[in-house]
Each structure stands twice: as C-alpha cells, then as structure tokens.
Amino acid sequence: MSADTPRIYELGDLNQLTVAAGVTVYEGAFVFALKADGTAVVASPAISTHAFAGIAVQGATAGNKVTLKDRGKVQMPVTGASAASVGAIVYASADDTLTLTASTNVPVGTISRHVSSTTCIVEFRATAERDTAIA
C-alpha cells in the first residue's frame, strides 16, 4: 500500500445472511449457507452442498437477513456422545440435531466438555472461521 485505506470493520462474532426462498429460520437453529449462492437454509444439510454458518440469534423468513453467532460455545445434546467424547468432532444432521457421525453431515465444532448423558458443551465455529483458524 502507498496510502491510507479506510476499512469498514465489524466487532464480535456475529454475521448476517439472506434467508433462502421458502425457508423460515428459528432462533437457536444451526444455519447453513448454500455453497451455490450463500443463502441461509436450515433443512437437510450435506457437506457437499452446505457450509456451517452459525447459530441463529433471532428468527427470520425468506428474503430477510438472519443474524448468526458464528463462533462460541453452546450446550446441546449430541447423539452418540459420552464422557469419553471430549475433543470429538461434532456434526449437524439438521438445524437442531447434533451427532458424532460424519457420513454426509456438516461439521460444526468439537465437544469441549461433557455435561451429562449426551448433553455436552460444543465449541462451534462457522466453516469459514474454522478453515481460517487452522490454515
């Protein structure tokens, strides 16, 4: 650079995406960005077509912006989890269902603490955030 270049910055761990046509996002949903166009969706995520975008801070409907928390820790039930699962990769199979099964599910984070039964503290990061952190 040879001159000052003012930038626009955002603080914190929030992001916004436009909700895809025909989609309703509810607060607390795990939200995915369609790789084809970057719009927010919640149903049937697949690693080949979806990237994890974050957890909805508030609800939104088609054509509107949904605000997402793109990293942090959240308490959630995780199918297949136990006290021995700390550090395991967690995948989303739906907007409110987490599992330890990779299959075609989308990775959302790791288990940072076991609480009880299958309830865990999941440290989550949006795909872009996670890829940048480990690059």
C-alpha positions as YAML, in Angstrom:
chain: A
units: angstrom
residues:
- id: 1
  name: MET
  ca: [0.00, 0.00, 0.00]
- id: 2
  name: SER
  ca: [1.11, 3.52, -0.62]
- id: 3
  name: ALA
  ca: [-1.76, 5.38, 1.08]
- id: 4
  name: ASP
  ca: [-4.18, 5.03, 3.97]
- id: 5
  name: THR
  ca: [-7.18, 2.90, 3.07]
- id: 6
  name: PRO
  ca: [-10.10, 3.24, 5.48]
- id: 7
  name: ARG
  ca: [-11.89, -0.07, 6.12]
- id: 8
  name: ILE
  ca: [-15.29, -0.96, 7.49]
- id: 9
  name: TYR
  ca: [-14.97, -3.32, 10.45]
- id: 10
  name: GLU
  ca: [-17.43, -5.43, 12.36]
- id: 11
  name: LEU
  ca: [-16.95, -6.29, 16.01]
- id: 12
  name: GLY
  ca: [-17.54, -9.62, 17.63]
- id: 13
  name: ASP
  ca: [-18.84, -12.94, 16.48]
- id: 14
  name: LEU
  ca: [-21.98, -12.03, 14.52]
- id: 15
  name: ASN
  ca: [-22.70, -12.36, 10.82]
- id: 16
  name: GLN
  ca: [-25.76, -11.99, 8.61]
- id: 17
  name: LEU
  ca: [-27.01, -13.98, 5.63]
- id: 18
  name: THR
  ca: [-30.10, -13.63, 3.46]
- id: 19
  name: VAL
  ca: [-32.60, -16.43, 4.10]
- id: 20
  name: ALA
  ca: [-33.30, -18.58, 1.02]
- id: 21
  name: ALA
  ca: [-36.73, -18.64, -0.67]
- id: 22
  name: GLY
  ca: [-39.29, -20.77, 1.14]
- id: 23
  name: VAL
  ca: [-37.19, -21.01, 4.30]
- id: 24
  name: THR
  ca: [-38.01, -19.97, 7.87]
- id: 25
  name: VAL
  ca: [-35.16, -19.83, 10.38]
- id: 26
  name: TYR
  ca: [-35.99, -20.06, 14.08]
- id: 27
  name: GLU
  ca: [-33.90, -18.66, 16.92]
- id: 28
  name: GLY
  ca: [-31.38, -21.25, 18.09]
- id: 29
  name: ALA
  ca: [-31.26, -23.10, 14.76]
- id: 30
  name: PHE
  ca: [-27.97, -24.29, 13.32]
- id: 31
  name: VAL
  ca: [-27.87, -22.45, 9.99]
- id: 32
  name: PHE
  ca: [-26.05, -23.42, 6.81]
- id: 33
  name: ALA
  ca: [-25.02, -21.41, 3.77]
- id: 34
  name: LEU
  ca: [-25.77, -22.99, 0.42]
- id: 35
  name: LYS
  ca: [-22.42, -23.21, -1.34]
- id: 36
  name: ALA
  ca: [-24.11, -22.36, -4.66]
- id: 37
  name: ASP
  ca: [-25.36, -18.89, -3.67]
- id: 38
  name: GLY
  ca: [-24.56, -18.20, 0.01]
- id: 39
  name: THR
  ca: [-28.18, -18.01, 1.16]
- id: 40
  name: ALA
  ca: [-29.17, -19.31, 4.58]
- id: 41
  name: VAL
  ca: [-31.00, -22.64, 4.90]
- id: 42
  name: VAL
  ca: [-31.75, -24.99, 7.78]
- id: 43
  name: ALA
  ca: [-33.01, -28.34, 6.43]
- id: 44
  name: SER
  ca: [-31.06, -31.45, 5.40]
- id: 45
  name: PRO
  ca: [-27.51, -30.08, 5.37]
- id: 46
  name: ALA
  ca: [-24.92, -32.04, 3.38]
- id: 47
  name: ILE
  ca: [-21.18, -31.48, 3.40]
- id: 48
  name: SER
  ca: [-21.12, -31.38, -0.42]
- id: 49
  name: THR
  ca: [-23.64, -28.53, -0.75]
- id: 50
  name: HIS
  ca: [-23.71, -26.68, 2.59]
- id: 51
  name: ALA
  ca: [-21.25, -24.81, 4.82]
- id: 52
  name: PHE
  ca: [-21.97, -24.24, 8.52]
- id: 53
  name: ALA
  ca: [-22.69, -20.53, 9.01]
- id: 54
  name: GLY
  ca: [-23.59, -20.28, 12.70]
- id: 55
  name: ILE
  ca: [-26.47, -20.37, 15.17]
- id: 56
  name: ALA
  ca: [-29.44, -18.05, 14.63]
- id: 57
  name: VAL
  ca: [-29.59, -15.28, 17.23]
- id: 58
  name: GLN
  ca: [-33.14, -14.47, 16.14]
- id: 59
  name: GLY
  ca: [-35.65, -15.87, 13.68]
- id: 60
  name: ALA
  ca: [-36.02, -14.70, 10.07]
- id: 61
  name: THR
  ca: [-38.04, -15.54, 6.98]
- id: 62
  name: ALA
  ca: [-37.27, -15.86, 3.27]
- id: 63
  name: GLY
  ca: [-35.62, -12.81, 1.72]
- id: 64
  name: ASN
  ca: [-34.74, -11.25, 5.08]
- id: 65
  name: LYS
  ca: [-31.39, -11.22, 6.89]
- id: 66
  name: VAL
  ca: [-30.80, -13.69, 9.70]
- id: 67
  name: THR
  ca: [-28.26, -12.75, 12.36]
- id: 68
  name: LEU
  ca: [-25.91, -15.58, 13.27]
- id: 69
  name: LYS
  ca: [-23.43, -16.20, 16.05]
- id: 70
  name: ASP
  ca: [-20.56, -17.68, 14.04]
- id: 71
  name: ARG
  ca: [-18.42, -18.97, 16.91]
- id: 72
  name: GLY
  ca: [-18.71, -19.72, 20.61]
- id: 73
  name: LYS
  ca: [-19.82, -22.47, 22.97]
- id: 74
  name: VAL
  ca: [-23.33, -23.86, 23.33]
- id: 75
  name: GLN
  ca: [-24.89, -26.59, 25.47]
- id: 76
  name: MET
  ca: [-26.61, -29.18, 23.27]
- id: 77
  name: PRO
  ca: [-27.46, -32.88, 23.21]
- id: 78
  name: VAL
  ca: [-25.09, -34.73, 20.86]
- id: 79
  name: THR
  ca: [-26.18, -38.15, 19.60]
- id: 80
  name: GLY
  ca: [-23.56, -40.75, 20.49]
- id: 81
  name: ALA
  ca: [-21.69, -38.53, 22.97]
- id: 82
  name: SER
  ca: [-20.36, -39.65, 26.35]
- id: 83
  name: ALA
  ca: [-17.77, -38.52, 28.89]
- id: 84
  name: ALA
  ca: [-15.13, -40.03, 26.58]
- id: 85
  name: SER
  ca: [-16.16, -37.75, 23.70]
- id: 86
  name: VAL
  ca: [-14.31, -34.59, 24.76]
- id: 87
  name: GLY
  ca: [-12.39, -33.31, 21.73]
- id: 88
  name: ALA
  ca: [-14.54, -35.24, 19.24]
- id: 89
  name: ILE
  ca: [-15.75, -33.52, 16.07]
- id: 90
  name: VAL
  ca: [-19.47, -32.69, 16.15]
- id: 91
  name: TYR
  ca: [-21.65, -32.73, 13.03]
- id: 92
  name: ALA
  ca: [-25.12, -31.31, 12.33]
- id: 93
  name: SER
  ca: [-27.67, -33.55, 10.64]
- id: 94
  name: ALA
  ca: [-30.47, -30.97, 10.98]
- id: 95
  name: ASP
  ca: [-30.98, -27.46, 12.34]
- id: 96
  name: ASP
  ca: [-31.43, -28.79, 15.88]
- id: 97
  name: THR
  ca: [-29.70, -32.19, 15.76]
- id: 98
  name: LEU
  ca: [-26.02, -32.78, 16.50]
- id: 99
  name: THR
  ca: [-24.20, -36.10, 16.18]
- id: 100
  name: LEU
  ca: [-20.75, -37.66, 16.26]
- id: 101
  name: THR
  ca: [-21.49, -39.42, 12.95]
- id: 102
  name: ALA
  ca: [-19.72, -37.83, 9.98]
- id: 103
  name: SER
  ca: [-21.46, -39.50, 7.00]
- id: 104
  name: THR
  ca: [-22.64, -36.59, 4.80]
- id: 105
  name: ASN
  ca: [-23.31, -34.35, 7.82]
- id: 106
  name: VAL
  ca: [-21.75, -30.90, 8.16]
- id: 107
  name: PRO
  ca: [-19.01, -30.40, 10.82]
- id: 108
  name: VAL
  ca: [-19.87, -27.59, 13.25]
- id: 109
  name: GLY
  ca: [-17.26, -27.88, 16.02]
- id: 110
  name: THR
  ca: [-15.92, -30.07, 18.80]
- id: 111
  name: ILE
  ca: [-17.01, -31.23, 22.24]
- id: 112
  name: SER
  ca: [-15.24, -29.10, 24.83]
- id: 113
  name: ARG
  ca: [-16.98, -30.56, 27.91]
- id: 114
  name: HIS
  ca: [-19.32, -33.42, 28.75]
- id: 115
  name: VAL
  ca: [-22.23, -32.30, 30.98]
- id: 116
  name: SER
  ca: [-24.35, -35.44, 31.45]
- id: 117
  name: SER
  ca: [-25.75, -38.30, 29.37]
- id: 118
  name: THR
  ca: [-25.41, -36.99, 25.79]
- id: 119
  name: THR
  ca: [-25.52, -33.30, 26.76]
- id: 120
  name: CYS
  ca: [-22.26, -31.51, 26.02]
- id: 121
  name: ILE
  ca: [-20.73, -28.08, 25.64]
- id: 122
  name: VAL
  ca: [-19.96, -27.77, 21.94]
- id: 123
  name: GLU
  ca: [-17.38, -25.25, 20.78]
- id: 124
  name: PHE
  ca: [-18.68, -24.23, 17.37]
- id: 125
  name: ARG
  ca: [-17.16, -22.22, 14.51]
- id: 126
  name: ALA
  ca: [-18.61, -21.35, 11.15]
- id: 127
  name: THR
  ca: [-16.87, -23.17, 8.32]
- id: 128
  name: ALA
  ca: [-15.01, -20.08, 7.06]
- id: 129
  name: GLU
  ca: [-13.97, -19.15, 10.61]
- id: 130
  name: ARG
  ca: [-12.77, -22.69, 11.31]
- id: 131
  name: ASP
  ca: [-10.90, -23.01, 7.99]
- id: 132
  name: THR
  ca: [-9.13, -19.71, 8.61]
- id: 133
  name: ALA
  ca: [-8.17, -20.68, 12.16]
- id: 134
  name: ILE
  ca: [-6.46, -23.90, 11.07]
- id: 135
  name: ALA
  ca: [-4.97, -22.69, 7.79]
...
